[in-house]
């Protein structure tokens, strides 16, 4: 397949792996931000091709993983209402809240539907004027433009039975939280290509300067990631801390201005709670006051829930790159994809789920 | 009489209700079978866990199987619920090494179903039965209230005769066996997904739905040493291989670059975030063949068939895959349905 196969070529991968080994003289700890990259790394075994000096840590970039439990609980409560059609991206359905997940809400009779685009949810609202149609608007800067477009279109068309349950989060504040933490181990970042396709990478430049840490905007195929690692190591070995762009086939420095404009027309920056990490100021998006009528929490009068997360689960440390999934005592034992204790075990993009799915002998050979 | 308690063996706290995932062919379904159905019905034929049961009847052996069909939409590119209801059951018999002979057909119809729809389905069942060389010899009809069904549900059971003295199944798999796949993966699942309401993407992908008895019998007639056969329906290639590795206790190694997936199927999977290794097929199977016969098996199965891997000496019960870039990783069974990813 064009634009895919070129980036999954075994010879090319070996060439980059050799080049990385050649320029690496010291241990470096690198973090990929995006869950899609974590998934590709573990699925293709990219990390196995790297020299032992390079450690890859998996960052907080899985939108499913960082959505707080209380928001899942709210989703389940809304989905249980008889007058509601609850729509969501597929992988949110299996994320456990305090009492079960959205799939269980569906089994109890809730009208829960998978959609591929929030615009499909607007269409469902148009076709079902007697129902309240709610879309679970999660994700990073990547999904924000489509969600903004859904609200914009619903507002333009006067569709009043549509609303979104918002849990949008932003990447740069999360990176800053990691960098400013006293237990930070990360020397350099692979920035998520798709996020940068929307917002560009100007925002990373002050971060690189302030913390002396290099960034490489990187794509999602194995060779993209290897090339991203190569570019990062080259900077680190030369003592540089700049923002470079490996994913130039998709990303421009300024990003997609139209998308940014639409997002800031509908959403405003707010504080958000991250599952496993806690509240980070200015780290998310919420609907602007003019669009509050489209906010499902507002529409259904849901107030904040106080929800405890499992104390056994180390997903917070995994998300901040302090621990690897296999360093968690619950990993693969008390915590599995069927019975996840934390969100990193739920989504296929979560670091724990990716390790469980592709690296299980590590668990089985571990002394109990 | 064996002890049988009426206490439900699946902890109610885990799953107080049946979820869709319990029918997905993944880990949840296996959990349901192993902890609820199997203990209730345990017997030597069932405990073999084949695609069908192999039974001694007089001096000969027969295979018997049953399957229910609940596909939506009823008609999709490359087939419909009728062709599936015949081929699915025929294929389960074929995987037992049997020559399929007789089918039953049970219809659960929803009140209000257009008669013409039923007629189209029945016609395609007849055509599929003719093509597969089976006859529908008994049947049943029930009608449920409008809203209590989904148009048509079909159950078919099938009986076939086993004419070869081979023991097929995970227990017969040996280290060194070559794993042969009879064609490209993922067309049925993606054709259904493209045709399903609400998921609007245009494609020319047609289901691979086809009867598999002829190629299987051709292998057995040529005395190819076949050790195990499995059709790759729900859960796809990955789930079937994991099942065989777990049951046989042996390690199975496959190569990603040798597994054929058509360009359009790969494209659709990429967009939806699905892995073709887990997508359903209705005309694909794997044969575990002794290494000395692998070449002959490939000749018999034709140009689309490929050797995708081998059974290893290690007794790990795992499936490993050499990825496109040459690294190794584990292939696991999914817990429930494969859900499209956010981004």
Interface residues (C-beta under 8 A of the other chain):
Chain A: X1 X4 X8 X9 X10 X13 X14 X36 X42 X43 X44 X45 X46 X48 X49 X63 X64 X89 X90 X91 X92 X93 X94 X103 X104 X106 X107 X108 X113 X114 X115 X116 X120 X138 X139 X140 X142 X143 X194 X222 X223 X337 X338 X339 X347 X348 X349 X356 X357 X358 X359 X360 X361
Chain B: X14 X17 X18 X19 X20 X21 X27 X28 X31 X198 X199 X200 X257 X263 X266 X267 X270 X272 X273 X316 X318 X323 X324 X325 X326 X327 X328 X329 X330 X332 X335 X336 X339 X340 X341 X342 X343
